[in-house]
Amino acid sequence: MTSTLEQPVKAPAFQGVSVRRKLTNNFATVLVSVSVLIALVPLLWVLYSVITKGFAAITSPVWFTNSQAGMTAFSPGGGVYHAIVGTLLQGIVCSLISIPIGVMVAVYLVEYGGGTRLGKITTFMVDILTGVPSIVAALFIYALWVATLGFERSGFAVSLSLVLLMIPVIVRATEEMLRIVPMDLREASYALGVPKWKTIVRIVIPTARGVL
């Protein structure tokens, strides 16, 4: 009597399919690798051009003390002085506007209107602003500030567009820091007869040092 273990093993019927899949996989791997190399060629060329032609510029103090005023794309000279000053000014103006607004909105959501209808609407609007692309914020400020109200294009208008991008970040960060503050500190302050607004100003916000 012949044992079943001694019977010849038949080749799997899908052996041809496995070979075809391996060939397809190898072909796709080669194709993707070649595509990546082709895409890296212009990137490496741009990096090489920037490094070789820009290194001499950034090592010169003139690059940091001159601006692009009156310069064209084909004339040598100029620098990034205007960009440095403009970035600092716009960042300061944006911070002066957005930080107080963002902190006050976060305080309202955490301490006062978290479950109210206005609080839910505010949270929804903050979520919308979080996903707004920068180009959309800039176009909105241009359409409102320049095209509708008639003000000139300026760095202040740029700061306003940055405000739309910065407020939701500040609101979310401040919210998280305020929620970390233990409720026991608030209750202890209330038990001593301290008003709620004074508790927030003197206890809650100083405790949430991460806001800074």
C-alpha positions as CSV (number, residue, x, y, z in Angstrom):
1,M,0.0,0.0,0.0
2,T,1.5,3.3,-1.1
3,S,1.6,6.1,1.4
4,T,0.3,9.5,0.5
5,L,3.6,11.0,1.4
6,E,5.3,9.1,-1.4
7,Q,3.0,10.5,-4.1
8,P,4.8,13.0,-6.5
9,V,4.2,16.6,-5.8
10,K,2.5,18.5,-8.6
11,A,3.8,21.9,-9.7
12,P,1.4,24.6,-8.7
13,A,-0.9,25.7,-11.5
14,F,-0.2,29.4,-10.9
15,Q,3.6,29.2,-11.4
16,G,3.3,31.0,-14.7
17,V,1.3,33.8,-13.0
18,S,4.0,34.2,-10.4
19,V,6.7,34.6,-13.0
20,R,4.6,37.2,-14.9
21,R,4.0,39.1,-11.6
22,K,7.8,39.1,-10.9
23,L,8.6,40.4,-14.4
24,T,5.9,43.1,-14.1
25,N,7.2,44.1,-10.6
26,N,10.8,44.3,-11.9
27,F,9.7,46.4,-14.9
28,A,7.7,48.8,-12.7
29,T,10.7,49.1,-10.3
30,V,13.0,50.0,-13.1
31,L,10.5,52.4,-14.6
32,V,10.0,54.2,-11.3
33,S,13.7,54.4,-10.6
34,V,14.4,55.9,-14.0
35,S,11.6,58.4,-13.5
36,V,13.1,59.4,-10.2
37,L,16.5,59.9,-11.7
38,I,15.1,62.0,-14.5
39,A,13.2,64.1,-12.0
40,L,16.4,64.6,-9.9
41,V,18.4,65.9,-12.9
42,P,16.8,69.4,-13.0
43,L,16.7,69.6,-9.2
44,L,20.4,68.9,-8.9
45,W,21.1,71.3,-11.7
46,V,19.2,74.1,-9.9
47,L,21.0,73.3,-6.6
48,Y,24.4,73.4,-8.3
49,S,23.6,76.7,-10.0
50,V,22.4,78.2,-6.8
51,I,25.4,77.1,-4.8
52,T,28.0,78.0,-7.3
53,K,26.6,81.3,-8.3
54,G,25.1,82.3,-4.9
55,F,28.0,81.4,-2.6
56,A,30.0,84.4,-3.6
57,A,27.0,86.7,-3.0
58,I,26.1,85.6,0.5
59,T,29.7,85.8,1.7
60,S,29.8,89.5,0.8
61,P,28.5,92.1,3.3
62,V,27.0,94.0,0.4
63,W,24.4,91.3,0.0
64,F,23.0,92.1,3.5
65,T,23.2,95.9,3.3
66,N,21.8,96.6,-0.2
67,S,18.3,96.2,-1.4
68,Q,16.7,95.4,-4.8
69,A,15.5,98.9,-5.4
70,G,16.0,99.8,-9.1
71,M,17.4,96.4,-9.9
72,T,16.4,94.2,-12.8
73,A,16.7,90.5,-13.4
74,F,19.6,91.0,-15.7
75,S,21.6,93.6,-13.8
76,P,24.2,92.5,-11.2
77,G,24.1,93.8,-7.7
78,G,21.4,94.2,-5.0
79,G,20.8,92.3,-1.9
80,V,18.3,91.1,0.7
81,Y,18.3,94.1,3.0
82,H,14.7,95.0,1.9
83,A,13.6,91.4,2.5
84,I,15.0,91.2,6.0
85,V,13.5,94.5,7.0
86,G,10.2,93.7,5.4
87,T,10.0,90.3,7.1
88,L,10.7,91.7,10.5
89,L,8.2,94.6,10.1
90,Q,5.4,92.4,8.8
91,G,6.1,89.8,11.4
92,I,5.9,92.3,14.2
93,V,2.7,93.9,12.9
94,C,1.2,90.5,12.4
95,S,2.1,89.4,15.9
96,L,0.7,92.6,17.5
97,I,-2.6,92.0,15.8
98,S,-3.0,88.2,15.9
99,I,-1.6,87.3,19.3
100,P,-4.1,89.3,21.5
101,I,-7.0,88.2,19.3
102,G,-5.9,84.5,19.3
103,V,-5.3,84.5,23.1
104,M,-8.7,86.2,23.8
105,V,-10.5,83.8,21.5
106,A,-8.9,80.8,23.2
107,V,-9.8,82.1,26.6
108,Y,-13.4,82.5,25.6
109,L,-13.6,79.0,24.2
110,V,-12.0,77.4,27.2
111,E,-13.4,79.4,30.1
112,Y,-16.7,80.8,28.9
113,G,-18.3,79.6,25.6
114,G,-17.0,76.1,25.0
115,G,-20.5,74.5,24.9
116,T,-22.5,77.5,23.7
117,R,-23.8,78.1,20.2
118,L,-21.4,81.0,19.6
119,G,-18.5,78.9,20.9
120,K,-19.3,76.1,18.5
121,I,-19.5,78.5,15.6
122,T,-16.2,80.1,16.6
123,T,-14.5,76.7,16.8
124,F,-15.9,75.8,13.4
125,M,-14.5,79.1,11.9
126,V,-11.1,78.5,13.5
127,D,-11.1,75.0,11.9
128,I,-11.8,76.5,8.6
129,L,-9.1,79.1,8.9
130,T,-6.6,76.4,9.9
131,G,-7.0,74.8,6.4
132,V,-7.0,78.0,4.4
133,P,-4.1,78.1,1.9
134,S,-1.8,81.2,2.1
135,I,-2.7,82.2,-1.5
136,V,-6.4,82.3,-0.6
137,A,-5.7,84.5,2.4
138,A,-3.7,86.9,0.3
139,L,-6.3,87.0,-2.4
140,F,-9.0,87.7,0.2
141,I,-7.1,90.6,1.6
142,Y,-6.3,92.0,-1.8
143,A,-10.0,91.8,-2.8
144,L,-11.2,93.4,0.4
145,W,-8.4,95.8,1.4
146,V,-7.1,96.9,-2.1
147,A,-9.8,96.3,-4.6
148,T,-12.9,97.1,-2.5
149,L,-11.7,99.6,0.1
150,G,-9.2,101.2,-2.2
151,F,-6.1,101.1,0.0
152,E,-2.7,100.9,-1.7
153,R,-0.8,97.6,-1.9
154,S,1.6,97.7,1.1
155,G,3.4,95.6,3.7
156,F,0.5,96.2,6.1
157,A,-1.8,94.4,3.7
158,V,0.6,91.5,3.7
159,S,0.5,91.5,7.5
160,L,-3.3,91.3,7.4
161,S,-3.1,88.2,5.2
162,L,-0.6,86.7,7.7
163,V,-3.0,87.5,10.5
164,L,-5.6,85.1,8.9
165,L,-3.0,82.4,8.9
166,M,-1.6,83.1,12.4
167,I,-4.8,83.4,14.4
168,P,-5.9,79.8,14.2
169,V,-2.5,78.5,15.2
170,I,-2.4,80.8,18.2
171,V,-6.0,79.8,19.2
172,R,-5.3,76.1,19.0
173,A,-2.0,76.4,20.9
174,T,-3.4,78.6,23.6
175,E,-6.5,76.3,24.0
176,E,-4.3,73.3,24.6
177,M,-2.2,75.2,27.2
178,L,-5.2,76.5,29.0
179,R,-6.8,73.0,29.2
180,I,-3.6,71.7,30.9
181,V,-4.1,74.1,33.8
182,P,-5.7,72.0,36.6
183,M,-9.3,72.8,37.5
184,D,-8.3,72.8,41.2
185,L,-6.4,76.1,40.8
186,R,-9.6,77.7,39.4
187,E,-11.8,76.3,42.2
188,A,-9.3,77.4,44.9
189,S,-9.4,80.9,43.5
190,Y,-13.1,80.9,43.3
191,A,-13.4,79.7,46.9
192,L,-11.3,82.7,48.0
193,G,-13.8,85.0,46.4
194,V,-11.7,86.0,43.4
195,P,-13.8,86.9,40.3
196,K,-13.5,84.7,37.3
197,W,-11.9,87.3,35.1
198,K,-9.2,88.0,37.7
199,T,-8.7,84.3,38.1
200,I,-8.1,83.9,34.4
201,V,-5.7,86.8,34.3
202,R,-3.7,86.1,37.4
203,I,-3.9,82.3,37.8
204,V,-4.8,80.5,34.6
205,I,-2.8,82.4,32.0
206,P,0.4,82.8,34.1
207,T,0.2,79.0,34.8
208,A,-0.1,78.2,31.2
209,R,3.5,79.3,30.5
210,G,3.5,77.4,27.2
211,V,1.4,80.1,25.7
212,L,4.5,82.3,25.6
